[in-house]
Amino acid sequence: MLNRQRIILSLIQNAGRVVERISLVKYAFLMANGGYLPEYFPFYDFLPYNYGAFSFTLARELQILENYGYITGDEKSVWIRPDMLGEVRKIIGRAPTELCAAVVKVLSAYGAMTQQMLLKTVYVAHPSFTYRSKLKDLIPPSAKEPDPASLGVYTMGYQGRSVDGFFQSILQNGIKNIIDVRANPVSRKYGFAKSTLSLISKKLHVGYQHIPQLGISSDARKGLGTVVTYKALLDDYESRILPERIGARRMAIQAALSMPSVLVCMEEDPCNCHRGRLATSMSVDCGLPTHHL
């Protein structure tokens, strides 16, 4: 079990009561953004959603913990299953001491608050996560949605990012549409398979379109063991494949000209990814500048 999941179990157990799901997310958010956790510790990322700061990854892992039988709950709240209290204590006991101490500090500071008071406190302290909230009366005057990005050919890789961190970057940069340029949009990393990526995009009111013709097939990537062979693949993509994909390139260019759109693939470095070559080609064709996010 991941240590961050142990923290979630510890937050629920140490609260000493049934915990509202919204409050639980806020406790986790405060842990991540209040200096409670060591800088090296990989925790959840958050983005603005229906009730302020939210993590799709955290929501998924809560469901996993429920599927494993450690917790149970209803639509609004969650609690440790009574028959699993002993097992959960053992699991929490395997977490590093500093993480357990962080849980105690957060609950000491915020655990006695009502959900309404907790929301007000978090909204005031972190207004940049509130502009999408359904709770309009709680949104601080300083909360402001980022302006739409200027038109351009934007690119981003999701390597090294959580899906929440990925979308937070999308939202903060004013991007309104994702152009998935993977030939085969599957991923073992949560959130980046086409079905989940498109679903989260829809929930966040970000456009999503998949143009597989602009990708490189898995077969073509086989046997790439050196920088030289990978560069040869990208050179072939730029000189031979892209000129043949006129219709697909036109679709991507039309999207870039109509709204701030980002070309998305896996690799972190655009220089080592076909999206970098694609962005250069599109920029020449449509006259928009290239921006690597």
C-alpha positions in Angstrom: 0.0 0.0 0.0 1.2 3.5 -0.8 2.1 5.8 2.1 -0.3 8.4 0.8 -3.1 5.8 1.1 -2.0 5.1 4.7 -2.3 8.9 5.4 -5.9 8.8 4.1 -6.7 5.9 6.4 -5.1 7.7 9.3 -7.0 10.9 8.6 -10.3 8.9 8.7 -9.4 6.9 11.8 -7.9 9.7 13.8 -10.9 12.0 13.1 -12.7 9.7 15.5 -16.0 10.1 13.7 -17.7 9.6 10.3 -15.8 12.0 7.9 -17.5 13.9 5.2 -15.8 13.2 1.8 -15.5 16.9 1.1 -13.8 17.5 4.4 -11.5 14.6 3.9 -10.3 16.0 0.6 -9.7 19.4 2.3 -7.7 17.8 5.1 -5.5 16.1 2.4 -5.3 19.4 0.5 -4.1 21.2 3.6 -1.5 18.5 4.3 -0.2 19.0 0.7 -0.3 22.8 0.8 0.3 23.8 4.5 3.9 22.7 5.0 2.9 19.6 7.0 4.6 17.0 4.7 8.3 16.6 3.9 9.1 18.1 0.5 10.4 14.8 -0.8 7.1 13.0 -0.1 5.0 12.3 -3.2 1.4 13.1 -2.2 -1.7 14.1 -4.2 -1.9 17.1 -6.5 -5.1 19.2 -6.6 -7.1 21.3 -9.0 -10.1 23.6 -8.8 -13.4 21.7 -9.1 -17.0 21.6 -7.8 -16.2 22.3 -4.1 -12.8 23.9 -4.4 -9.5 21.9 -4.4 -10.1 18.3 -5.6 -8.0 15.3 -6.6 -9.3 12.7 -9.1 -6.4 10.5 -8.0 -7.5 10.7 -4.3 -11.1 9.9 -5.3 -10.0 6.9 -7.2 -7.8 5.6 -4.3 -10.6 6.1 -1.9 -12.6 3.8 -4.1 -9.7 1.3 -4.1 -9.6 1.3 -0.3 -13.3 0.7 -0.2 -13.0 -2.1 -2.7 -10.4 -3.7 -0.5 -12.8 -3.5 2.4 -10.8 -1.1 4.6 -13.4 1.6 4.5 -17.1 2.0 3.7 -19.4 4.9 3.3 -22.2 6.6 1.5 -22.5 9.4 -1.0 -21.5 12.1 1.5 -19.3 10.4 4.1 -16.7 7.7 4.7 -15.6 5.6 7.8 -13.4 2.7 8.7 -15.2 -0.6 8.6 -15.6 -1.8 12.3 -14.4 -5.3 11.5 -11.2 -3.8 9.9 -10.2 -1.5 12.7 -7.4 -3.8 13.9 -6.0 -4.3 10.4 -6.2 -0.6 9.6 -4.2 0.2 12.7 -1.5 -2.2 11.6 -1.4 -0.6 8.1 -1.2 2.9 9.5 1.6 1.7 11.9 3.8 1.0 8.9 3.7 4.6 7.8 6.8 6.8 8.6 6.5 8.6 11.9 6.7 12.1 10.4 3.6 11.3 8.3 1.6 10.1 11.2 2.6 13.3 13.1 1.5 15.4 10.2 -2.0 13.8 10.3 -2.2 14.7 14.0 -1.2 18.3 13.4 -3.7 18.8 10.6 -6.6 17.3 12.6 -5.6 19.3 15.7 -5.8 22.5 13.6 -8.9 21.7 11.5 -10.6 18.5 12.7 -13.0 20.2 15.1 -14.3 22.6 12.4 -17.7 22.0 10.8 -17.5 21.3 7.1 -18.9 24.8 6.4 -16.2 26.4 8.6 -13.5 24.3 7.0 -14.6 25.2 3.5 -14.6 28.9 4.4 -11.1 28.7 5.9 -9.7 26.8 2.9 -11.4 29.1 0.4 -10.0 32.2 1.9 -6.5 30.8 2.2 -6.4 29.3 -1.3 -8.7 31.4 -3.6 -7.1 30.1 -6.8 -8.8 26.7 -6.2 -12.3 28.2 -5.8 -13.3 29.8 -9.0 -15.1 26.7 -10.3 -16.9 26.0 -7.0 -20.7 25.4 -6.9 -20.7 27.2 -3.5 -20.8 30.7 -5.1 -21.4 32.4 -1.7 -18.1 31.1 -0.4 -15.9 32.1 -3.4 -13.6 35.0 -2.3 -13.6 38.2 -4.3 -10.0 37.6 -5.2 -10.7 34.3 -6.9 -10.3 34.6 -10.6 -10.3 32.1 -13.5 -7.1 32.3 -15.5 -7.5 34.1 -18.8 -7.6 32.0 -21.9 -4.2 31.6 -23.5 -3.4 33.4 -26.6 -3.6 31.3 -29.8 -0.5 29.2 -30.4 0.8 25.7 -31.0 1.1 24.4 -27.4 2.5 21.1 -26.4 2.7 19.1 -23.2 3.9 15.7 -22.1 2.4 13.9 -19.1 5.5 12.0 -18.1 6.3 12.6 -14.4 2.9 14.2 -13.8 -0.2 13.0 -12.0 -3.4 13.5 -13.9 -4.4 16.2 -11.4 -1.1 18.0 -11.8 -1.5 17.7 -15.6 -4.9 19.3 -15.6 -4.0 21.9 -13.1 -1.3 23.0 -15.6 -3.9 23.0 -18.4 -6.3 25.2 -16.4 -3.7 27.6 -15.1 -2.2 28.1 -18.6 -5.7 29.0 -20.0 -5.7 26.0 -22.4 -9.2 25.1 -23.6 -8.7 22.0 -25.7 -6.5 18.9 -25.7 -5.3 17.3 -29.0 -4.2 13.8 -28.1 -1.5 12.9 -30.8 -0.8 9.4 -29.5 -1.3 6.6 -32.1 -2.3 4.3 -29.3 -3.8 6.3 -26.4 -3.3 3.7 -23.6 -1.4 4.2 -20.4 -0.8 2.2 -17.2 -0.7 5.5 -15.3 -4.0 6.5 -13.9 -5.8 9.2 -15.9 -4.0 9.1 -19.2 -5.8 6.3 -21.1 -8.1 7.9 -23.6 -11.3 6.9 -21.8 -10.3 8.5 -18.5 -8.5 11.5 -20.0 -11.5 12.4 -22.1 -13.9 11.9 -19.2 -11.9 14.2 -16.9 -11.6 16.7 -19.7 -15.4 16.7 -20.0 -15.8 17.2 -16.3 -13.5 20.2 -16.3 -15.1 21.7 -19.5 -11.9 21.2 -21.5 -12.2 20.0 -25.1 -10.7 16.7 -26.0 -9.9 15.3 -29.5 -7.8 12.3 -30.5 -6.0 12.4 -33.8 -4.2 9.0 -34.0 -3.0 9.7 -37.5 -0.6 12.2 -36.1 1.1 9.6 -33.9 3.8 7.0 -34.4 2.7 3.4 -34.4 4.0 1.0 -31.7 5.6 -1.2 -34.3 7.7 1.7 -35.6 9.0 2.3 -32.0 10.3 -1.3 -31.5 14.0 -1.8 -31.2 14.8 1.9 -30.5 17.8 1.5 -28.1 19.9 4.6 -28.8 19.6 8.3 -29.3 20.7 7.8 -32.9 17.9 5.4 -33.8 15.3 7.5 -32.0 16.4 10.6 -33.9 16.2 8.6 -37.2 12.6 7.7 -36.3 11.7 11.4 -35.6 13.4 12.5 -38.8 11.4 10.0 -40.8 8.2 11.1 -39.1 8.9 14.7 -40.0 10.1 14.2 -43.6 7.9 11.3 -44.7 4.9 10.6 -42.4 3.7 14.2 -41.7 3.5 15.3 -45.3 1.3 12.3 -46.0 -1.2 13.2 -43.1 -2.6 16.3 -44.7 -6.1 15.8 -43.4 -5.0 15.1 -39.8 -2.6 18.1 -39.8 -5.5 20.3 -41.1 -7.7 19.1 -38.2 -5.0 20.0 -35.6 -4.3 23.4 -37.2 -8.0 24.2 -37.3 -8.3 23.4 -33.6 -5.2 25.6 -32.8 -6.7 28.5 -34.8 -10.1 28.3 -33.1 -9.1 28.0 -29.4 -6.0 27.6 -27.2 -5.2 23.9 -27.8 -2.3 21.7 -26.6 -0.7 18.7 -28.4 -0.4 16.0 -25.8 1.8 12.9 -25.7 3.7 11.0 -23.0 7.4 12.1 -23.3 8.4 15.0 -21.0 10.9 16.5 -23.4 9.4 17.8 -26.7 12.8 17.4 -28.4 12.5 13.7 -27.8 8.9 13.4 -28.9 7.2 13.5 -32.2 4.9 16.3 -30.9 7.9 18.6 -31.1 8.3 17.9 -34.8 4.6 18.2 -35.3 4.4 21.5 -33.5 7.2 23.0 -35.7 5.4 21.8 -38.8 2.0 23.3 -37.7 3.7 26.6 -36.6 5.1 27.0 -40.1 1.8 26.1 -41.8 -0.5 28.4 -39.7 1.9 31.1 -38.5 1.2 30.6 -34.7 4.1 30.5 -32.3 5.1 27.3 -30.5 5.0 27.0 -26.7 6.1 23.9 -24.8 4.4 23.7 -21.4 
